[in-house]
């Protein structure tokens, strides 16, 4: 069974001017690539987030990256689209196993930062 579609935070954008510029070029619904970085020297679970132009805009949060990376390594389909710009980077909308991500109309902008442990979607079984 496919996990439910969810919104994911992209972090690390404010630390790189090129990333910030690229985020501001993205529009809701633009395709996004998620690329695991198992050789990342800071976090072997890191998942880089790239715009449709192939420019990195940041990373998935450390809390979500292991789960999303595992799904990608299993060869399952993960479709992602840009959702919104935020002070910490961006929100993405993702869907799994052949589903297409749909932007939630009532949550086009999510102003809450992920550091507080709040995420906009339900918790799922990560096993």
MOWOGI-V478030 format. One record per helix or strand of 2 or more residues. SS is the DSSP state (H for helix, E for strand). FROM is the first residue (numbers start at 1). LEN is the number of residues. If there is no record, write none. Layout:
ss=SS from=FROM len=LEN
ss=SS from=FROM len=LEN
//
This chain:
ss=E from=6 len=6
ss=H from=13 len=3
ss=H from=17 len=9
ss=E from=31 len=6
ss=E from=47 len=4
ss=E from=56 len=5
ss=H from=62 len=12
ss=E from=78 len=9
ss=E from=89 len=8
ss=H from=105 len=3
ss=H from=114 len=3
//
